Amino acid sequence: MKSPPNLNKLKLAFITGVTKGIGRSTATTFANAGWDLILLSRNMESMEKLKSELLDTKSKVSLVKCDLSNPPEIEHCVMESIEKYGCPSVLINNAGCAFNGPLVEMDFKQWEQTIQINLTSVFQICRSIVPQMRKNGGLVINVSSHASYNAFPKWGAYCISKSALTMFTKCLREEERSNSIRACTITLGSVNTPLWDSESINSDFDKTSMLSSSEVADTILYMAQKPESQLIEDLILMPSGGAF
């Protein structure tokens, strides 16, 4: 008979894409709630700055430098982090990217990068971490978008990557249910993050009615702290004003 999950296991969260936006807010929110953290980004300088800002929380913060657009790098970085810092009880796949423009005119490298970061890197990280979670159980939270079920012109690759991420999460959930591993998505409407001001998007519209990254982080924490006997399979969080 399979042993029950260890209910007294350490609260350790592994979060990707932590140097800005949702990831940064999530790291701060979890640290303030008493979680230890493993943070992953390709920008070590920005992670060091975040770590210094979290000193007062007394949480143990470990940093992993990894470029999720580089597939050969991912498995090595993640497995090394588990060996050094332990297996997380919660994995939050937050890192993402987007390019906008007509779908069939999209540069192949942009297409490849969107699918790699938004989907394939999640598969690679889960392939490394989920088998390690099976001993004590765990939770995987994948950050998705309402673009996973709505078609937005000039956002084709992003929509496709998030739609596939949603199905990946469903399949992972069913396959790992018997191993006491839960998998879920948080499906977001528009969030006011630096992504909108990046060179690949360069938006020029009002963002004040969007969700804030701190509101999203609070919701992710709520999902993570549900009892192991419960699972929010997908939580849809939208601005009250609707989609943008």
N, C-alpha and C positions, 0 to 999 in steps of 0.2 A: 504494500500500500504506500502511496506517495506521502511523504511527510508534509505536514501543513507549513505554510509560510512562517518565517520567523517574525512575529509581530513586534519584536523589540529591536529590529535592525536599525542601524544608523540612518538618519535622514540625510541622504546624500544625493544631490541633484546634479546631473550632467547637462549643461546647457550650451547650445551652439549659437554662433552669431551674436556675441555678447557686447560688442564694443559700441553699439548705438541702438536706438529705437526699442523695440519690444524686448530683445535679448538683454540689453543693459538694464532696463526696468525690471525684468524678471529676475535677474541676478540680484539686484538690490532688494527687491521685495522678498525673495526667498531667504536672503541673508538676515534681513530684519526679523523674519519669522523663525530664525534659529536653525536654518538648514546649513549644512556644509556644502561646498560647491566645487565642481570641476567645470571650468569655463574653457570654451574652445573658440578660437578665432585665428585668423592669419596675421593679425596685428598685435604683436606682443607688447609694444609700447602702450597702446590704448588699454590693453588688459591689465598691465601693471598699474596704470593710473586708476582704473576701476578698483583693483584689489586694495590699493592704498585708501580709497574712499570707504571701503567696507571694513576697515580695521576696527572701528568702534563697535561693530556688530558682534565681535568675538567669534564669528564663523570661520572655519578653516576654508581657505580659498586656494585652490590649485589651478594652475594655468597650463593649457595645452595649445601650442602653436601648430596650426594645421591649415593648409589651403584646401578647402573643399572642392575647388575646381580642378584639383590634381588627384585623380583617382588612386594612383599608386601610393600616395602619401597617407591616405586616410586610415587604412587598416593598421599600419605600423603605429601611427600616432595614437589611435584609440586603444589598441592593445597595450601599448606601453603605459598609457595613463591608468588603465585598470591595474596593471602590475604595481604601479607606484602608489596610487591613491585609493584603490579598492573599487568594487563594483557599485555603481549607483543604484539606488532604489527607485529613482525617477529619471528618465531620459526625456529631455525636451529638445526636439529637433525644430529649431526656430530659424536657422540661417536660410536666407533666400535671396533671389535676385530677379530682376525683370528688365526687359527691353520692350519698347513699344514701337510699332510700325506695322505695315501690311505683312501678313503671315508669309506669303509666298515670295516676298521680297526681302525677307529677313536673312541677314548674313549667317552662313552655316555655323560659324564659330559662336555667334550669339545664341543660336538655337541650341547648340551642343552645351554651352555653359548653363543655360537656363535649365535644361533637363538634368544636367549633372548636379548642380547645386540644389535644386528644388526637389529632386526625386532620387537620383542614383546615389547621391551622398547619404541620404537617409537610409536607403537599403544597405549601403556599406557599413554605416555606423551600427545599425540594428544587427547586422550579421556578426559584428564583433561583440556587441554588448548583450544582446538578448540571450544567447546561450549561457553567458555568465550569470544572468539574472535568475535562471531556472532554479538554482539552489534555494533561494529565499523569496522568490516572487519579485515582481516589479511592475512599474507603470511606464508606458511609452506615450508621450503626448506629442503629436505632430501638428505643427501650426499650419493650418490651411486657410483657404479664402473662399468667399462666396463666388469667386471666379471659377471655382471647381464645378459649379453647376449652372453658371450663367456665361453666355458667350459675349465677350466685349471686343468690339472691333479694335484692331491694332494691339491687342493683348493676347493673341492666339497662343503663343508658346507658353506664356504664364498660365493661361486657363488650362491648357492641356497638362502641364506639369502638376498643377494642383488637383485636377481631376484624377490623375493617375495616383497621386499621393493619397487621396481619400480612399481609393480602392486598395492600394497597398496596405493601408492601415486596417481596413476591414478584413482582409485576408490574414494579416498578421494576428489580429485579434482572435480569429477562429482557430488558427493553427496553434496558438500558444495558450489558449484558455486553460487547457488541462495542465499546463505547467505553472499555473498561478501567476501568469503575466497578463496584464490588462493593456490594451492599446486603444487609443482614442484620438480624435481630432478636435481642435478648437477652430471653428470656421468663422473667419472674421470679415466684417465689412471694412470699409476704408479706415485706416489708422494713420494718424498724423505722425509720420516718421521721416527721417532724412532720405528715405528711398525716393520720395516725391521730388526731391531737389537734386537727385543724382544726375549725372551727365546723360545717362541712358533714358531718363524719363523727362526731367526738366519741365515740371508742371508749373502753371502760372495762375491757378485758381485758388479760391479761399478754402482753407483747410480747417477752419476753426470748429466746424460742426462734426468733424471726424472723431472717432474714438481716440483717446489718448493712450500712449503706450503703457502708462501706469494703470489705467483701467483694465487693459488686457492682462497685464502682469498679475493684478489682483485676482482675475478670473482663473488664470492658469494655476495660481496657488490654491484657490478653492478646489479645483479639480484634483490637484495633487494630494490634498489633505482629506479627500473622501476616504471612508473606511475601505479596507481591502475587500469587504463583502459587497461593495457597490462599484458601479462604473458608469460614468457619463460617457456614452459611446461617441457622441458628437455634441458639442455645445456651440450654438450659433450666436455670435455676439455682433450686433449691428448698431450703428448710430441710430438714435431715435428718429432722425430726419430721413433715414432711408439710405439707399445706395448712392454713390457718387459716380 
